[in-house]
Structures are given as structure tokens and as C-alpha cells.
Amino acid sequence: MAKISPFDIADYLDNEEVISEYLSTALEDPDPDIFLMAVRNVARARGMTQLAKEAGLGRESLYKALSPGAKPRYDTVLKLIAALGVKLHAVPAH
């Protein structure tokens, strides 16, 4: 019998282009938890400890900010996005 490993999106978030597309898609969902989940997945792919350090946050603060239902401060989100090496930008709605 073949053993099937569970799917983990973090295994595929291995470059800035994939990460930026993934986060952009998550931003299109009206549920803010979807975007936080996407950032959490990217953080896991990059390493939570390293991301916390690059964002200037404590590791526990990072976990708390990215936990389901969290309402992180805007400046925290900006620090995380910058540490992930991507930028957010606005475009006209279609």
C-alpha cells in the first residue's frame, strides 16, 4: 500500500514570485483570516524564528499575530510583509 504524505502548502512556497502570487490571491478573499493564514504558511516556509527576527518581533508575538482569529496591528502586518520580501500595492477594482 502506498503511503501518501499530507499536503503542506509551505513546501511549495519557495521563491518570491510564488509567495507574492499566493499572498495576492489570499488578499482577494473578503475573509481577513484567509490572508493571515497565507502569511502564516509563508512564515512557516521561511522559518518562524527567522521571520520574527527579520520583522523585529518576538517569536511568541509572531505566533500570536498569525493565530486564527487574530487582529494584528497594521504596522505588524507591514513589518511581516517587508520581512517576507514582498510588497502590497493597490490596483483599481475591476
trRosetta pair geometry for C-beta under 8 A, 3 or more apart (Angstrom, degrees):
i j d omega theta_ij theta_ji phi_ij phi_ji
8 11 4.9 90 85 -14 93 105
9 12 5.9 -68 -166 41 50 104
9 13 6.5 49 144 -29 79 107
9 22 7.7 136 171 -142 124 140
9 41 5.1 -4 87 -167 116 141
10 13 5.7 -54 -142 28 40 113
10 41 5.2 -144 -71 -172 83 76
10 42 7.6 -175 -116 -88 79 20
10 44 4.4 -63 -109 97 149 109
10 45 4.0 -163 -161 -68 81 82
11 14 7.9 -15 157 -47 38 107
11 45 7.5 -143 -47 -112 16 98
12 18 6.7 -130 144 172 80 147
13 18 5.8 -166 -131 114 49 115
13 19 5.3 79 -165 -87 96 83
13 22 6.3 -54 -107 8 106 164
13 41 6.4 132 -20 134 153 94
13 42 5.3 -133 167 -110 154 66
13 45 3.9 -107 77 -63 112 173
13 46 7.9 -68 115 -37 114 78
14 18 6.5 33 45 47 58 146
14 45 6.9 -125 -73 -179 52 125
15 18 5.2 88 59 14 77 102
15 19 6.9 -148 96 -5 35 95
16 19 5.5 -59 -141 43 31 113
16 20 5.9 30 162 -21 69 107
16 85 5.4 -88 -107 116 114 118
16 86 6.4 167 -158 -76 90 87
17 20 6.0 -53 -142 36 26 106
17 21 6.4 23 158 -15 61 108
18 21 5.9 -59 -150 39 29 109
18 22 6.2 31 153 -21 65 110
19 22 5.7 -57 -146 37 29 114
19 23 6.3 23 159 -13 66 108
19 42 5.4 87 -142 -126 107 124
19 45 7.7 -156 -95 77 110 146
19 84 6.5 -157 161 166 142 113
19 85 7.6 67 83 72 149 96
19 86 6.0 -141 115 -50 108 135
20 23 5.9 -55 -143 41 30 107
20 24 6.1 34 156 -23 64 108
20 86 4.7 172 -92 -128 89 126
21 24 5.7 -54 -144 36 29 114
21 25 6.4 30 156 -19 63 105
22 25 6.0 -57 -152 35 27 110
22 26 6.5 25 151 -17 62 108
22 38 5.9 176 144 -160 94 115
22 41 7.7 -106 156 89 140 126
22 42 7.0 157 92 -69 133 109
23 26 5.5 -54 -148 37 35 113
23 27 6.4 41 152 -26 66 102
23 35 7.3 60 -158 -147 73 82
23 38 5.5 150 -106 136 58 131
23 39 7.0 62 -115 -75 107 70
23 42 6.8 -8 -64 -39 107 149
23 81 7.9 127 -173 -123 158 95
23 84 7.9 115 -57 120 151 153
23 86 6.2 132 40 109 152 163
23 88 7.9 -101 137 -89 125 88
24 27 5.7 -50 -151 29 32 115
24 28 7.1 39 150 -27 60 99
25 28 5.8 -49 -162 20 37 116
25 29 7.9 39 146 -22 60 94
25 38 7.8 170 75 -111 82 151
26 29 6.1 -47 -167 18 44 111
26 34 5.2 -168 -160 135 84 91
26 35 4.6 133 137 -102 108 55
26 37 7.3 -157 -142 67 133 82
26 38 3.5 -86 -68 -24 166 156
26 39 7.9 -159 103 -29 158 68
27 35 5.6 60 -87 -101 55 119
27 88 7.3 146 -94 -135 154 109
29 34 4.0 -10 82 67 146 159
29 35 7.0 -168 59 -42 100 78
31 34 4.7 89 84 -13 97 104
32 35 5.7 -50 -161 35 51 110
32 36 6.4 48 146 -16 74 105
33 36 5.5 -54 -145 42 39 112
33 37 6.1 45 153 -25 69 103
33 68 6.1 39 -151 -148 120 72
33 69 6.6 2 -101 -65 121 40
34 37 5.7 -52 -149 34 29 113
34 38 6.5 31 150 -20 62 104
35 38 5.5 -53 -150 34 34 113
35 39 6.5 33 152 -17 66 103
36 39 5.6 -51 -146 37 34 110
36 40 6.2 39 151 -22 65 105
36 66 5.8 172 -179 -144 93 59
36 68 7.5 148 102 -107 127 39
36 70 6.2 169 -157 57 155 100
36 72 7.3 147 -112 5 117 115
37 40 5.5 -52 -148 36 32 115
37 41 6.4 34 151 -21 64 103
37 68 7.3 29 -78 -95 95 81
38 41 5.7 -51 -149 34 32 112
38 42 6.5 30 153 -15 64 104
39 42 5.7 -55 -149 39 33 110
39 43 6.2 39 150 -24 66 106
39 66 6.0 -132 98 -119 102 111
39 77 7.7 -97 -94 -138 166 81
39 80 6.0 49 -170 139 131 138
39 81 7.7 -68 -118 -76 120 70
39 84 7.5 -114 -142 -51 82 152
40 43 5.5 -52 -146 35 31 116
40 44 6.5 34 153 -20 64 101
40 66 4.1 141 -86 172 97 123
41 44 5.7 -50 -150 33 32 111
41 45 6.5 34 150 -20 63 104
42 45 5.5 -52 -150 35 35 114
42 46 6.3 22 155 -9 68 109
42 84 5.7 33 137 -135 134 134
43 46 5.9 -63 -144 46 29 103
43 47 7.8 -87 171 72 57 23
43 48 5.4 54 153 -98 103 69
43 51 4.8 -107 -140 41 86 170
43 62 6.9 174 -161 170 148 120
43 66 6.3 -86 22 -90 155 169
43 80 7.4 -43 -78 -159 116 114
43 84 7.6 -78 -76 -87 66 111
44 47 7.8 44 -168 -75 25 19
44 48 6.5 1 -94 -50 50 93
46 50 6.1 -121 143 80 88 117
46 51 5.2 91 97 -60 122 110
46 84 6.7 -145 -29 -121 160 75
47 50 4.0 51 92 19 117 113
47 51 6.3 164 85 -15 60 87
48 51 5.8 -59 -144 40 28 110
48 52 6.2 32 158 -23 65 106
48 59 6.3 81 136 -149 101 93
48 62 6.0 159 -170 110 92 137
48 63 6.9 38 -168 -69 140 85
49 52 5.8 -53 -149 33 28 112
49 53 6.5 28 153 -18 62 107
49 59 5.6 -13 -109 -103 65 123
50 53 5.7 -57 -152 36 32 112
50 54 6.3 25 154 -15 67 109
51 54 5.7 -57 -143 41 32 108
51 55 5.9 21 160 -11 67 113
51 62 6.5 127 100 -147 102 152
51 80 7.0 36 171 -140 113 79
51 83 5.5 110 -157 132 71 131
51 84 7.0 17 -130 -75 113 74
52 55 6.0 -65 -142 45 25 104
52 57 4.8 -98 -153 81 74 86
52 58 6.4 -23 -177 139 126 16
52 59 4.5 -137 3 -90 177 55
52 61 7.3 126 -140 62 111 87
52 62 4.3 -107 -92 -25 100 144
53 56 7.8 31 177 -69 28 30
54 83 3.9 130 111 -145 108 108
55 62 7.0 117 59 -95 139 113
55 76 7.9 55 167 -161 128 63
55 79 4.3 96 -164 144 92 102
55 80 5.2 8 -113 -86 145 51
55 82 7.3 129 -112 68 76 89
55 83 4.0 -71 -66 -32 81 152
56 79 6.1 -95 45 -160 98 135
57 61 4.6 -129 -180 87 102 120
57 62 5.0 122 108 -60 131 88
57 65 7.3 -52 -164 0 158 143
57 76 7.1 69 -87 -142 136 93
57 79 6.7 125 -37 118 109 141
57 80 7.8 -6 -4 -73 143 85
58 61 4.2 92 58 4 86 107
58 62 7.0 -150 92 -9 46 83
59 62 5.7 -53 -154 31 33 114
59 63 6.7 32 151 -16 65 102
60 63 5.7 -51 -150 36 36 111
60 64 6.3 35 152 -19 67 107
61 64 5.6 -55 -146 39 32 112
61 65 6.1 33 155 -21 66 107
61 76 7.9 -129 154 -134 108 128
62 65 5.8 -54 -144 36 29 110
62 66 6.3 4 163 1 64 114
62 80 7.6 133 -133 -99 93 113
63 66 6.3 -74 -145 50 25 96
63 67 6.4 46 154 -53 64 97
64 67 5.8 -35 -148 -3 30 118
64 70 6.5 136 154 -115 55 134
65 70 5.7 140 -169 155 27 152
65 72 4.0 56 -157 -98 94 124
65 76 5.3 -138 -133 155 144 141
65 77 8.0 -167 175 -68 123 62
65 80 7.4 -168 119 -53 141 140
66 70 6.4 -9 -3 34 2 151
66 72 7.4 11 -61 -47 48 136
66 80 8.0 141 -68 -125 109 157
67 70 4.7 106 60 -43 73 117
72 76 4.4 -112 174 84 110 132
72 77 5.5 132 102 -53 121 86
72 80 7.9 17 143 -6 161 138
73 76 4.5 98 60 0 82 105
73 77 7.3 -149 95 -5 45 83
74 77 5.7 -54 -153 34 35 111
74 78 6.4 35 151 -18 67 105
75 78 5.5 -50 -146 37 36 114
75 79 6.4 41 153 -22 65 102
76 79 5.7 -52 -150 34 32 112
76 80 6.5 30 152 -18 64 106
77 80 5.7 -57 -150 37 32 111
77 81 6.2 32 154 -20 67 107
78 81 5.8 -53 -143 36 31 111
78 82 6.3 30 158 -17 64 107
79 82 5.9 -57 -148 38 28 110
79 83 6.2 26 154 -18 64 110
80 83 5.7 -57 -146 39 30 111
80 84 6.3 29 154 -20 64 107
81 84 5.7 -57 -150 35 30 111
81 86 5.9 -85 -172 77 80 84
81 87 7.0 90 150 -116 115 29
81 88 5.8 -43 -160 -21 159 102
82 85 7.8 48 173 -67 34 25
82 87 7.9 38 -94 -91 62 67
